[in-house]
């Protein structure tokens, strides 16, 4: 539970593996929002646990990004808002994602509580 001004906010912790280019755009926002999706990316998918985010950042991002770096970001988002998105399991029970349509990302960003934090870096 966090306090935003005098308002109590119940928040869920989520994680997002990102590459260097996406991280630079997050930094440009003052660590307050995720950048718009590219046309070929119809879904924004934060993940529900740090282990899964670490797998993606350390294996996929490091292998496939031009600079061979990956990062794990952590953020909190209002429970009342995020509850509208279904949890999808995309592998083992550990691989849990929220699927947020790209056109919802602006609204999603407005419900982030506090700053987006970089908690891990891989190369």
Backbone atoms as SQL, in Angstrom:
CREATE TABLE atoms (id INTEGER PRIMARY KEY, chain TEXT, resi INTEGER, resn TEXT, atom TEXT, x REAL, y REAL, z REAL);
INSERT INTO atoms VALUES
  (1, 'A', 1, 'UNK', 'N', 0.846, -1.172, 0.000),
  (2, 'A', 1, 'UNK', 'CA', 0.000, 0.000, 0.000),
  (3, 'A', 1, 'UNK', 'C', 0.892, 1.236, 0.000),
  (4, 'A', 2, 'UNK', 'N', 0.554, 2.172, -0.848),
  (5, 'A', 2, 'UNK', 'CA', 1.300, 3.415, -0.944),
  (6, 'A', 2, 'UNK', 'C', 0.366, 4.589, -0.705),
  (7, 'A', 3, 'UNK', 'N', 0.944, 5.722, -0.392),
  (8, 'A', 3, 'UNK', 'CA', 0.155, 6.935, -0.250),
  (9, 'A', 3, 'UNK', 'C', 0.544, 7.892, -1.354),
  (10, 'A', 4, 'UNK', 'N', -0.435, 8.357, -2.085),
  (11, 'A', 4, 'UNK', 'CA', -0.225, 9.329, -3.146),
  (12, 'A', 4, 'UNK', 'C', -0.883, 10.617, -2.678),
  (13, 'A', 5, 'UNK', 'N', -0.075, 11.564, -2.197),
  (14, 'A', 5, 'UNK', 'CA', -0.635, 12.741, -1.535),
  (15, 'A', 5, 'UNK', 'C', -1.284, 12.266, -0.253),
  (16, 'A', 6, 'UNK', 'N', -2.553, 12.508, -0.077),
  (17, 'A', 6, 'UNK', 'CA', -3.272, 12.032, 1.098),
  (18, 'A', 6, 'UNK', 'C', -4.134, 10.825, 0.786),
  (19, 'A', 7, 'UNK', 'N', -4.036, 10.310, -0.439),
  (20, 'A', 7, 'UNK', 'CA', -4.872, 9.211, -0.893),
  (21, 'A', 7, 'UNK', 'C', -4.113, 7.890, -0.749),
  (22, 'A', 8, 'UNK', 'N', -4.747, 6.916, -0.105),
  (23, 'A', 8, 'UNK', 'CA', -4.148, 5.587, 0.043),
  (24, 'A', 8, 'UNK', 'C', -4.386, 4.799, -1.244),
  (25, 'A', 9, 'UNK', 'N', -3.335, 4.194, -1.783),
  (26, 'A', 9, 'UNK', 'CA', -3.425, 3.473, -3.036),
  (27, 'A', 9, 'UNK', 'C', -2.928, 2.046, -2.849),
  (28, 'A', 10, 'UNK', 'N', -3.797, 1.083, -3.142),
  (29, 'A', 10, 'UNK', 'CA', -3.369, -0.313, -3.169),
  (30, 'A', 10, 'UNK', 'C', -2.689, -0.540, -4.514),
  (31, 'A', 11, 'UNK', 'N', -1.485, -1.094, -4.503),
  (32, 'A', 11, 'UNK', 'CA', -0.727, -1.241, -5.737),
  (33, 'A', 11, 'UNK', 'C', -0.138, -2.635, -5.869),
  (34, 'A', 12, 'UNK', 'N', -0.053, -3.075, -7.107),
  (35, 'A', 12, 'UNK', 'CA', 0.540, -4.359, -7.462),
  (36, 'A', 12, 'UNK', 'C', 1.938, -4.097, -8.012),
  (37, 'A', 13, 'UNK', 'N', 2.890, -4.935, -7.667),
  (38, 'A', 13, 'UNK', 'CA', 4.243, -4.832, -8.206),
  (39, 'A', 13, 'UNK', 'C', 4.315, -5.664, -9.474),
  (40, 'A', 14, 'UNK', 'N', 4.827, -5.045, -10.535),
  (41, 'A', 14, 'UNK', 'CA', 5.043, -5.731, -11.805),
  (42, 'A', 14, 'UNK', 'C', 6.474, -5.483, -12.264),
  (43, 'A', 15, 'UNK', 'N', 6.899, -6.261, -13.245),
  (44, 'A', 15, 'UNK', 'CA', 8.252, -6.178, -13.782),
  (45, 'A', 15, 'UNK', 'C', 8.172, -6.084, -15.302),
  (46, 'A', 16, 'UNK', 'N', 9.176, -5.457, -15.878),
  (47, 'A', 16, 'UNK', 'CA', 9.218, -5.335, -17.336),
  (48, 'A', 16, 'UNK', 'C', 10.672, -5.458, -17.780),
  (49, 'A', 17, 'UNK', 'N', 10.997, -6.527, -18.531),
  (50, 'A', 17, 'UNK', 'CA', 12.333, -6.617, -19.111),
  (51, 'A', 17, 'UNK', 'C', 12.418, -5.680, -20.308),
  (52, 'A', 18, 'UNK', 'N', 13.513, -4.944, -20.411),
  (53, 'A', 18, 'UNK', 'CA', 13.678, -3.976, -21.500),
  (54, 'A', 18, 'UNK', 'C', 15.113, -4.002, -22.013),
  (55, 'A', 19, 'UNK', 'N', 15.271, -3.473, -23.216),
  (56, 'A', 19, 'UNK', 'CA', 16.595, -3.271, -23.783),
  (57, 'A', 19, 'UNK', 'C', 17.041, -1.833, -23.565),
  (58, 'A', 20, 'UNK', 'N', 18.224, -1.509, -24.047),
  (59, 'A', 20, 'UNK', 'CA', 18.814, -0.195, -23.835),
  (60, 'A', 20, 'UNK', 'C', 17.993, 0.919, -24.470),
  (61, 'A', 21, 'UNK', 'N', 17.484, 0.701, -25.683),
  (62, 'A', 21, 'UNK', 'CA', 16.706, 1.743, -26.362),
  (63, 'A', 21, 'UNK', 'C', 15.431, 2.065, -25.593),
  (64, 'A', 22, 'UNK', 'N', 14.715, 1.023, -25.136),
  (65, 'A', 22, 'UNK', 'CA', 13.490, 1.260, -24.369),
  (66, 'A', 22, 'UNK', 'C', 13.820, 1.915, -23.032),
  (67, 'A', 23, 'UNK', 'N', 14.909, 1.491, -22.402),
  (68, 'A', 23, 'UNK', 'CA', 15.303, 2.096, -21.132),
  (69, 'A', 23, 'UNK', 'C', 15.616, 3.582, -21.294),
  (70, 'A', 24, 'UNK', 'N', 16.240, 3.963, -22.396),
  (71, 'A', 24, 'UNK', 'CA', 16.535, 5.378, -22.637),
  (72, 'A', 24, 'UNK', 'C', 15.242, 6.191, -22.742),
  (73, 'A', 25, 'UNK', 'N', 14.216, 5.630, -23.357),
  (74, 'A', 25, 'UNK', 'CA', 12.932, 6.326, -23.467),
  (75, 'A', 25, 'UNK', 'C', 12.244, 6.431, -22.108),
  (76, 'A', 26, 'UNK', 'N', 12.387, 5.404, -21.291),
  (77, 'A', 26, 'UNK', 'CA', 11.841, 5.445, -19.921),
  (78, 'A', 26, 'UNK', 'C', 12.560, 6.542, -19.137),
  (79, 'A', 27, 'UNK', 'N', 13.879, 6.597, -19.254),
  (80, 'A', 27, 'UNK', 'CA', 14.659, 7.627, -18.562),
  (81, 'A', 27, 'UNK', 'C', 14.245, 9.021, -19.033),
  (82, 'A', 28, 'UNK', 'N', 14.001, 9.176, -20.340),
  (83, 'A', 28, 'UNK', 'CA', 13.572, 10.468, -20.885),
  (84, 'A', 28, 'UNK', 'C', 12.252, 10.933, -20.265),
  (85, 'A', 29, 'UNK', 'N', 11.424, 9.990, -19.825),
  (86, 'A', 29, 'UNK', 'CA', 10.137, 10.337, -19.196),
  (87, 'A', 29, 'UNK', 'C', 10.301, 10.670, -17.714),
  (88, 'A', 30, 'UNK', 'N', 11.529, 10.605, -17.211),
  (89, 'A', 30, 'UNK', 'CA', 11.750, 10.795, -15.781),
  (90, 'A', 30, 'UNK', 'C', 11.372, 9.551, -14.997),
  (91, 'A', 31, 'UNK', 'N', 11.442, 8.403, -15.658),
  (92, 'A', 31, 'UNK', 'CA', 11.092, 7.105, -15.058),
  (93, 'A', 31, 'UNK', 'C', 9.636, 7.070, -14.606),
  (94, 'A', 32, 'UNK', 'N', 8.767, 7.683, -15.416),
  (95, 'A', 32, 'UNK', 'CA', 7.346, 7.727, -15.063),
  (96, 'A', 32, 'UNK', 'C', 6.451, 6.947, -16.006),
  (97, 'A', 33, 'UNK', 'N', 6.982, 6.557, -17.187),
  (98, 'A', 33, 'UNK', 'CA', 6.114, 5.844, -18.124),
  (99, 'A', 33, 'UNK', 'C', 6.921, 4.991, -19.095),
  (100, 'A', 34, 'UNK', 'N', 6.215, 4.010, -19.651),
  (101, 'A', 34, 'UNK', 'CA', 6.784, 3.161, -20.689),
  (102, 'A', 34, 'UNK', 'C', 6.452, 3.770, -22.042),
  (103, 'A', 35, 'UNK', 'N', 7.373, 3.656, -23.006),
  (104, 'A', 35, 'UNK', 'CA', 7.154, 4.291, -24.313),
  (105, 'A', 35, 'UNK', 'C', 6.094, 3.560, -25.131),
  (106, 'A', 36, 'UNK', 'N', 5.524, 4.251, -26.116),
  (107, 'A', 36, 'UNK', 'CA', 4.537, 3.616, -26.991),
  (108, 'A', 36, 'UNK', 'C', 5.130, 2.387, -27.673),
  (109, 'A', 37, 'UNK', 'N', 4.279, 1.463, -28.001),
  (110, 'A', 37, 'UNK', 'CA', 4.699, 0.260, -28.706),
  (111, 'A', 37, 'UNK', 'C', 4.945, 0.587, -30.175),
  (112, 'A', 38, 'UNK', 'N', 5.771, -0.204, -30.806),
  (113, 'A', 38, 'UNK', 'CA', 5.994, -0.075, -32.240),
  (114, 'A', 38, 'UNK', 'C', 4.806, -0.695, -32.976),
  (115, 'A', 39, 'UNK', 'N', 4.581, -0.329, -34.233),
  (116, 'A', 39, 'UNK', 'CA', 3.417, -0.863, -34.961),
  (117, 'A', 39, 'UNK', 'C', 3.344, -2.392, -34.965),
  (118, 'A', 40, 'UNK', 'N', 4.479, -3.069, -34.981),
  (119, 'A', 40, 'UNK', 'CA', 4.478, -4.537, -34.990),
  (120, 'A', 40, 'UNK', 'C', 4.360, -5.137, -33.582),
  (121, 'A', 41, 'UNK', 'N', 4.128, -4.301, -32.577),
  (122, 'A', 41, 'UNK', 'CA', 4.003, -4.749, -31.185),
  (123, 'A', 41, 'UNK', 'C', 2.624, -4.355, -30.642),
  (124, 'A', 42, 'UNK', 'N', 1.603, -5.169, -30.879),
  (125, 'A', 42, 'UNK', 'CA', 0.246, -4.801, -30.470),
  (126, 'A', 42, 'UNK', 'C', -0.040, -4.944, -28.976),
  (127, 'A', 43, 'UNK', 'N', 0.895, -5.562, -28.239),
  (128, 'A', 43, 'UNK', 'CA', 0.650, -5.823, -26.815),
  (129, 'A', 43, 'UNK', 'C', 1.844, -5.353, -25.988),
  (130, 'A', 44, 'UNK', 'N', 1.548, -4.706, -24.887),
  (131, 'A', 44, 'UNK', 'CA', 2.551, -4.382, -23.853),
  (132, 'A', 44, 'UNK', 'C', 2.375, -5.449, -22.785),
  (133, 'A', 45, 'UNK', 'N', 3.436, -6.139, -22.444),
  (134, 'A', 45, 'UNK', 'CA', 3.286, -7.239, -21.505),
  (135, 'A', 45, 'UNK', 'C', 4.252, -7.150, -20.321),
  (136, 'A', 46, 'UNK', 'N', 3.831, -6.496, -19.256),
  (137, 'A', 46, 'UNK', 'CA', 4.613, -6.585, -18.022),
  (138, 'A', 46, 'UNK', 'C', 4.441, -7.988, -17.447),
  (139, 'A', 47, 'UNK', 'N', 5.397, -8.428, -16.673),
  (140, 'A', 47, 'UNK', 'CA', 5.339, -9.776, -16.106),
  (141, 'A', 47, 'UNK', 'C', 5.145, -9.706, -14.595),
  (142, 'A', 48, 'UNK', 'N', 4.677, -10.808, -14.020),
  (143, 'A', 48, 'UNK', 'CA', 4.262, -10.803, -12.626),
  (144, 'A', 48, 'UNK', 'C', 5.349, -11.163, -11.623),
  (145, 'A', 49, 'UNK', 'N', 6.510, -11.613, -12.108),
  (146, 'A', 49, 'UNK', 'CA', 7.545, -11.945, -11.132),
  (147, 'A', 49, 'UNK', 'C', 8.936, -11.642, -11.671),
  (148, 'A', 50, 'UNK', 'N', 9.825, -11.388, -10.757),
  (149, 'A', 50, 'UNK', 'CA', 11.185, -10.982, -11.094),
  (150, 'A', 50, 'UNK', 'C', 11.972, -12.100, -11.771),
  (151, 'A', 51, 'UNK', 'N', 11.706, -13.344, -11.400),
  (152, 'A', 51, 'UNK', 'CA', 12.439, -14.468, -11.999),
  (153, 'A', 51, 'UNK', 'C', 12.192, -14.534, -13.500),
  (154, 'A', 52, 'UNK', 'N', 10.943, -14.418, -13.898),
  (155, 'A', 52, 'UNK', 'CA', 10.604, -14.455, -15.324),
  (156, 'A', 52, 'UNK', 'C', 11.192, -13.239, -16.050),
  (157, 'A', 53, 'UNK', 'N', 11.085, -12.064, -15.456),
  (158, 'A', 53, 'UNK', 'CA', 11.664, -10.865, -16.067),
  (159, 'A', 53, 'UNK', 'C', 13.170, -11.023, -16.247),
  (160, 'A', 54, 'UNK', 'N', 13.822, -11.624, -15.273),
  (161, 'A', 54, 'UNK', 'CA', 15.265, -11.855, -15.344),
  (162, 'A', 54, 'UNK', 'C', 15.611, -12.814, -16.470),
  (163, 'A', 55, 'UNK', 'N', 14.810, -13.871, -16.645),
  (164, 'A', 55, 'UNK', 'CA', 15.033, -14.807, -17.751),
  (165, 'A', 55, 'UNK', 'C', 15.012, -14.080, -19.087),
  (166, 'A', 56, 'UNK', 'N', 14.006, -13.241, -19.290),
  (167, 'A', 56, 'UNK', 'CA', 13.873, -12.532, -20.562),
  (168, 'A', 56, 'UNK', 'C', 15.034, -11.555, -20.762),
  (169, 'A', 57, 'UNK', 'N', 15.320, -10.753, -19.741),
  (170, 'A', 57, 'UNK', 'CA', 16.375, -9.734, -19.867),
  (171, 'A', 57, 'UNK', 'C', 17.748, -10.364, -20.056),
  (172, 'A', 58, 'UNK', 'N', 18.038, -11.419, -19.315),
  (173, 'A', 58, 'UNK', 'CA', 19.383, -12.000, -19.343),
  (174, 'A', 58, 'UNK', 'C', 19.596, -12.944, -20.519),
  (175, 'A', 59, 'UNK', 'N', 18.530, -13.524, -21.034),
  (176, 'A', 59, 'UNK', 'CA', 18.681, -14.465, -22.145),
  (177, 'A', 59, 'UNK', 'C', 18.255, -13.851, -23.482),
  (178, 'A', 60, 'UNK', 'N', 17.039, -13.372, -23.581),
  (179, 'A', 60, 'UNK', 'CA', 16.553, -12.856, -24.860),
  (180, 'A', 60, 'UNK', 'C', 17.183, -11.503, -25.188),
  (181, 'A', 61, 'UNK', 'N', 17.072, -10.526, -24.268),
  (182, 'A', 61, 'UNK', 'CA', 17.602, -9.184, -24.555),
  (183, 'A', 61, 'UNK', 'C', 19.104, -9.223, -24.817),
  (184, 'A', 62, 'UNK', 'N', 19.844, -9.953, -24.014),
  (185, 'A', 62, 'UNK', 'CA', 21.298, -10.023, -24.186),
  (186, 'A', 62, 'UNK', 'C', 21.652, -10.680, -25.524),
  (187, 'A', 63, 'UNK', 'N', 20.908, -11.693, -25.914),
  (188, 'A', 63, 'UNK', 'CA', 21.210, -12.402, -27.161),
  (189, 'A', 63, 'UNK', 'C', 20.800, -11.621, -28.405),
  (190, 'A', 64, 'UNK', 'N', 19.689, -10.900, -28.346),
  (191, 'A', 64, 'UNK', 'CA', 19.118, -10.339, -29.573),
  (192, 'A', 64, 'UNK', 'C', 19.223, -8.825, -29.734),
  (193, 'A', 65, 'UNK', 'N', 19.541, -8.087, -28.691),
  (194, 'A', 65, 'UNK', 'CA', 19.687, -6.634, -28.843),
  (195, 'A', 65, 'UNK', 'C', 21.066, -6.304, -29.398),
  (196, 'A', 66, 'UNK', 'N', 21.137, -5.225, -30.164),
  (197, 'A', 66, 'UNK', 'CA', 22.394, -4.839, -30.820),
  (198, 'A', 66, 'UNK', 'C', 23.548, -4.693, -29.838),
  (199, 'A', 67, 'UNK', 'N', 23.267, -4.139, -28.654),
  (200, 'A', 67, 'UNK', 'CA', 24.347, -3.911, -27.682),
  (201, 'A', 67, 'UNK', 'C', 24.501, -5.063, -26.685),
  (202, 'A', 68, 'UNK', 'N', 23.689, -6.103, -26.837),
  (203, 'A', 68, 'UNK', 'CA', 23.745, -7.292, -25.987),
  (204, 'A', 68, 'UNK', 'C', 23.589, -6.968, -24.502),
  (205, 'A', 69, 'UNK', 'N', 22.619, -6.081, -24.223),
  (206, 'A', 69, 'UNK', 'CA', 22.301, -5.723, -22.848),
  (207, 'A', 69, 'UNK', 'C', 20.812, -5.890, -22.602),
  (208, 'A', 70, 'UNK', 'N', 20.482, -6.203, -21.363),
  (209, 'A', 70, 'UNK', 'CA', 19.090, -6.306, -20.950),
  (210, 'A', 70, 'UNK', 'C', 18.951, -5.776, -19.538),
  (211, 'A', 71, 'UNK', 'N', 17.769, -5.293, -19.222),
  (212, 'A', 71, 'UNK', 'CA', 17.505, -4.690, -17.921),
  (213, 'A', 71, 'UNK', 'C', 16.159, -5.192, -17.410),
  (214, 'A', 72, 'UNK', 'N', 16.037, -5.269, -16.095),
  (215, 'A', 72, 'UNK', 'CA', 14.747, -5.561, -15.475),
  (216, 'A', 72, 'UNK', 'C', 14.295, -4.292, -14.767),
  (217, 'A', 73, 'UNK', 'N', 13.080, -3.861, -15.102),
  (218, 'A', 73, 'UNK', 'CA', 12.481, -2.726, -14.406),
  (219, 'A', 73, 'UNK', 'C', 11.369, -3.245, -13.500),
  (220, 'A', 74, 'UNK', 'N', 11.157, -2.519, -12.422),
  (221, 'A', 74, 'UNK', 'CA', 10.077, -2.857, -11.466),
  (222, 'A', 74, 'UNK', 'C', 9.254, -1.595, -11.259),
  (223, 'A', 75, 'UNK', 'N', 7.946, -1.791, -11.158),
  (224, 'A', 75, 'UNK', 'CA', 7.069, -0.651, -10.925),
  (225, 'A', 75, 'UNK', 'C', 5.820, -1.115, -10.201),
  (226, 'A', 76, 'UNK', 'N', 5.108, -0.157, -9.666),
  (227, 'A', 76, 'UNK', 'CA', 3.842, -0.446, -9.003),
  (228, 'A', 76, 'UNK', 'C', 2.729, 0.225, -9.778),
  (229, 'A', 77, 'UNK', 'N', 1.599, -0.451, -9.821),
  (230, 'A', 77, 'UNK', 'CA', 0.447, 0.074, -10.542),
  (231, 'A', 77, 'UNK', 'C', -0.804, -0.152, -9.714),
  (232, 'A', 78, 'UNK', 'N', -1.728, 0.772, -9.798),
  (233, 'A', 78, 'UNK', 'CA', -2.945, 0.721, -8.990),
  (234, 'A', 78, 'UNK', 'C', -3.707, -0.576, -9.222),
  (235, 'A', 79, 'UNK', 'N', -3.990, -1.281, -8.119),
  (236, 'A', 79, 'UNK', 'CA', -4.756, -2.527, -8.185),
  (237, 'A', 79, 'UNK', 'C', -6.100, -2.344, -8.873),
  (238, 'A', 80, 'UNK', 'N', -6.802, -1.287, -8.520),
  (239, 'A', 80, 'UNK', 'CA', -8.147, -1.073, -9.052),
  (240, 'A', 80, 'UNK', 'C', -8.129, -0.951, -10.572),
  (241, 'A', 81, 'UNK', 'N', -7.059, -0.438, -11.124),
  (242, 'A', 81, 'UNK', 'CA', -6.949, -0.291, -12.574),
  (243, 'A', 81, 'UNK', 'C', -6.472, -1.579, -13.234),
  (244, 'A', 82, 'UNK', 'N', -5.406, -2.148, -12.725),
  (245, 'A', 82, 'UNK', 'CA', -4.747, -3.270, -13.393),
  (246, 'A', 82, 'UNK', 'C', -5.585, -4.550, -13.362),
  (247, 'A', 83, 'UNK', 'N', -6.555, -4.617, -12.484),
  (248, 'A', 83, 'UNK', 'CA', -7.404, -5.800, -12.385),
  (249, 'A', 83, 'UNK', 'C', -8.207, -6.105, -13.637),
  (250, 'A', 84, 'UNK', 'N', -8.332, -5.161, -14.539),
  (251, 'A', 84, 'UNK', 'CA', -9.088, -5.383, -15.769),
  (252, 'A', 84, 'UNK', 'C', -8.345, -6.239, -16.789),
  (253, 'A', 85, 'UNK', 'N', -7.033, -6.414, -16.599),
  (254, 'A', 85, 'UNK', 'CA', -6.233, -7.163, -17.564),
  (255, 'A', 85, 'UNK', 'C', -6.045, -8.601, -17.094),
  (256, 'A', 86, 'UNK', 'N', -6.212, -9.523, -18.033),
  (257, 'A', 86, 'UNK', 'CA', -6.080, -10.937, -17.709),
  (258, 'A', 86, 'UNK', 'C', -4.613, -11.344, -17.603),
  (259, 'A', 87, 'UNK', 'N', -4.373, -12.292, -16.713),
  (260, 'A', 87, 'UNK', 'CA', -3.047, -12.889, -16.593),
  (261, 'A', 87, 'UNK', 'C', -2.970, -14.031, -17.601),
  (262, 'A', 88, 'UNK', 'N', -1.900, -14.053, -18.385),
  (263, 'A', 88, 'UNK', 'CA', -1.680, -15.120, -19.360),
  (264, 'A', 88, 'UNK', 'C', -0.448, -15.910, -18.946),
  (265, 'A', 89, 'UNK', 'N', -0.553, -17.216, -18.989),
  (266, 'A', 89, 'UNK', 'CA', 0.588, -18.089, -18.725),
  (267, 'A', 89, 'UNK', 'C', 1.116, -18.528, -20.080),
  (268, 'A', 90, 'UNK', 'N', 2.388, -18.217, -20.355),
  (269, 'A', 90, 'UNK', 'CA', 2.958, -18.416, -21.688),
  (270, 'A', 90, 'UNK', 'C', 4.083, -19.450, -21.700),
  (271, 'A', 91, 'UNK', 'N', 4.044, -20.363, -20.804),
  (272, 'A', 91, 'UNK', 'CA', 5.059, -21.409, -20.680),
  (273, 'A', 91, 'UNK', 'C', 4.741, -22.168, -19.407),
  (274, 'A', 92, 'UNK', 'N', 5.695, -22.219, -18.497),
  (275, 'A', 92, 'UNK', 'CA', 5.433, -22.841, -17.200),
  (276, 'A', 92, 'UNK', 'C', 4.588, -21.891, -16.348),
  (277, 'A', 93, 'UNK', 'N', 4.164, -22.355, -15.200),
  (278, 'A', 93, 'UNK', 'CA', 3.342, -21.519, -14.319),
  (279, 'A', 93, 'UNK', 'C', 4.087, -20.267, -13.854),
  (280, 'A', 94, 'UNK', 'N', 5.395, -20.262, -13.982),
  (281, 'A', 94, 'UNK', 'CA', 6.222, -19.101, -13.628),
  (282, 'A', 94, 'UNK', 'C', 6.118, -17.983, -14.666),
  (283, 'A', 95, 'UNK', 'N', 5.766, -18.326, -15.892),
  (284, 'A', 95, 'UNK', 'CA', 5.766, -17.370, -17.008),
  (285, 'A', 95, 'UNK', 'C', 4.409, -16.688, -17.130),
  (286, 'A', 96, 'UNK', 'N', 4.173, -15.745, -16.214),
  (287, 'A', 96, 'UNK', 'CA', 2.899, -15.032, -16.146),
  (288, 'A', 96, 'UNK', 'C', 3.066, -13.597, -16.617),
  (289, 'A', 97, 'UNK', 'N', 2.185, -13.201, -17.537),
  (290, 'A', 97, 'UNK', 'CA', 2.210, -11.862, -18.111),
  (291, 'A', 97, 'UNK', 'C', 0.819, -11.240, -18.051),
  (292, 'A', 98, 'UNK', 'N', 0.785, -9.927, -18.000),
  (293, 'A', 98, 'UNK', 'CA', -0.455, -9.193, -18.255),
  (294, 'A', 98, 'UNK', 'C', -0.385, -8.737, -19.698),
  (295, 'A', 99, 'UNK', 'N', -1.475, -8.901, -20.434),
  (296, 'A', 99, 'UNK', 'CA', -1.491, -8.440, -21.817),
  (297, 'A', 99, 'UNK', 'C', -2.298, -7.154, -21.883),
  (298, 'A', 100, 'UNK', 'N', -1.599, -6.071, -22.136),
  (299, 'A', 100, 'UNK', 'CA', -2.214, -4.746, -22.210),
  (300, 'A', 100, 'UNK', 'C', -2.186, -4.317, -23.673),
  (301, 'A', 101, 'UNK', 'N', -3.347, -4.112, -24.295),
  (302, 'A', 101, 'UNK', 'CA', -3.348, -3.654, -25.694),
  (303, 'A', 101, 'UNK', 'C', -2.547, -2.359, -25.831),
  (304, 'A', 102, 'UNK', 'N', -1.800, -2.252, -26.909),
  (305, 'A', 102, 'UNK', 'CA', -0.932, -1.091, -27.126),
  (306, 'A', 102, 'UNK', 'C', -1.696, 0.224, -27.009),
  (307, 'A', 103, 'UNK', 'N', -2.931, 0.248, -27.454),
  (308, 'A', 103, 'UNK', 'CA', -3.708, 1.493, -27.405),
  (309, 'A', 103, 'UNK', 'C', -4.103, 1.873, -25.977),
  (310, 'A', 104, 'UNK', 'N', -3.918, 0.985, -25.022),
  (311, 'A', 104, 'UNK', 'CA', -4.214, 1.259, -23.610),
  (312, 'A', 104, 'UNK', 'C', -2.995, 1.756, -22.832),
  (313, 'A', 105, 'UNK', 'N', -1.827, 1.782, -23.474),
  (314, 'A', 105, 'UNK', 'CA', -0.593, 2.063, -22.733),
  (315, 'A', 105, 'UNK', 'C', -0.567, 3.457, -22.109),
  (316, 'A', 106, 'UNK', 'N', -1.107, 4.457, -22.779),
  (317, 'A', 106, 'UNK', 'CA', -1.142, 5.797, -22.178),
  (318, 'A', 106, 'UNK', 'C', -1.923, 5.784, -20.867),
  (319, 'A', 107, 'UNK', 'N', -3.075, 5.150, -20.879),
  (320, 'A', 107, 'UNK', 'CA', -3.881, 5.042, -19.664),
  (321, 'A', 107, 'UNK', 'C', -3.160, 4.218, -18.602),
  (322, 'A', 108, 'UNK', 'N', -2.550, 3.118, -19.021),
  (323, 'A', 108, 'UNK', 'CA', -1.781, 2.267, -18.116),
  (324, 'A', 108, 'UNK', 'C', -0.717, 3.088, -17.399),
  (325, 'A', 109, 'UNK', 'N', 0.042, 3.870, -18.163),
  (326, 'A', 109, 'UNK', 'CA', 1.109, 4.704, -17.594),
  (327, 'A', 109, 'UNK', 'C', 0.579, 5.678, -16.545),
  (328, 'A', 110, 'UNK', 'N', -0.625, 6.183, -16.729),
  (329, 'A', 110, 'UNK', 'CA', -1.198, 7.138, -15.788),
  (330, 'A', 110, 'UNK', 'C', -1.518, 6.502, -14.433),
  (331, 'A', 111, 'UNK', 'N', -1.562, 5.176, -14.378),
  (332, 'A', 111, 'UNK', 'CA', -1.886, 4.475, -13.136),
  (333, 'A', 111, 'UNK', 'C', -0.657, 3.888, -12.446),
  (334, 'A', 112, 'UNK', 'N', 0.530, 4.167, -12.997),
  (335, 'A', 112, 'UNK', 'CA', 1.767, 3.752, -12.323),
  (336, 'A', 112, 'UNK', 'C', 1.936, 4.610, -11.082),
  (337, 'A', 113, 'UNK', 'N', 2.271, 3.964, -9.979),
  (338, 'A', 113, 'UNK', 'CA', 2.443, 4.649, -8.689),
  (339, 'A', 113, 'UNK', 'C', 3.941, 4.730, -8.402),
  (340, 'A', 114, 'UNK', 'N', 4.455, 5.933, -8.331),
  (341, 'A', 114, 'UNK', 'CA', 5.880, 6.108, -8.052),
  (342, 'A', 114, 'UNK', 'C', 6.719, 5.900, -9.297),
  (343, 'A', 115, 'UNK', 'N', 8.036, 5.905, -9.136),
  (344, 'A', 115, 'UNK', 'CA', 8.930, 5.784, -10.293),
  (345, 'A', 115, 'UNK', 'C', 9.111, 4.340, -10.750),
  (346, 'A', 116, 'UNK', 'N', 9.459, 4.207, -12.015),
  (347, 'A', 116, 'UNK', 'CA', 9.902, 2.922, -12.569),
  (348, 'A', 116, 'UNK', 'C', 11.354, 2.761, -12.137),
  (349, 'A', 117, 'UNK', 'N', 11.694, 1.620, -11.591),
  (350, 'A', 117, 'UNK', 'CA', 13.050, 1.383, -11.086),
  (351, 'A', 117, 'UNK', 'C', 13.777, 0.342, -11.941),
  (352, 'A', 118, 'UNK', 'N', 15.046, 0.560, -12.175),
  (353, 'A', 118, 'UNK', 'CA', 15.898, -0.447, -12.816),
  (354, 'A', 118, 'UNK', 'C', 16.506, -1.262, -11.685),
  (355, 'A', 119, 'UNK', 'N', 16.211, -2.565, -11.674),
  (356, 'A', 119, 'UNK', 'CA', 16.688, -3.392, -10.556),
  (357, 'A', 119, 'UNK', 'C', 17.783, -4.376, -10.947),
  (358, 'A', 120, 'UNK', 'N', 17.959, -4.615, -12.269),
  (359, 'A', 120, 'UNK', 'CA', 19.017, -5.533, -12.728),
  (360, 'A', 120, 'UNK', 'C', 19.490, -5.113, -14.109),
  (361, 'A', 121, 'UNK', 'N', 20.751, -5.416, -14.388),
  (362, 'A', 121, 'UNK', 'CA', 21.346, -5.174, -15.705),
  (363, 'A', 121, 'UNK', 'C', 22.154, -6.399, -16.089),
  (364, 'A', 122, 'UNK', 'N', 22.041, -6.797, -17.361),
  (365, 'A', 122, 'UNK', 'CA', 22.755, -7.986, -17.856),
  (366, 'A', 122, 'UNK', 'C', 23.453, -7.637, -19.146),
  (367, 'A', 123, 'UNK', 'N', 24.620, -8.265, -19.363),
  (368, 'A', 123, 'UNK', 'CA', 25.322, -8.098, -20.642),
  (369, 'A', 123, 'UNK', 'C', 26.096, -9.368, -20.948);
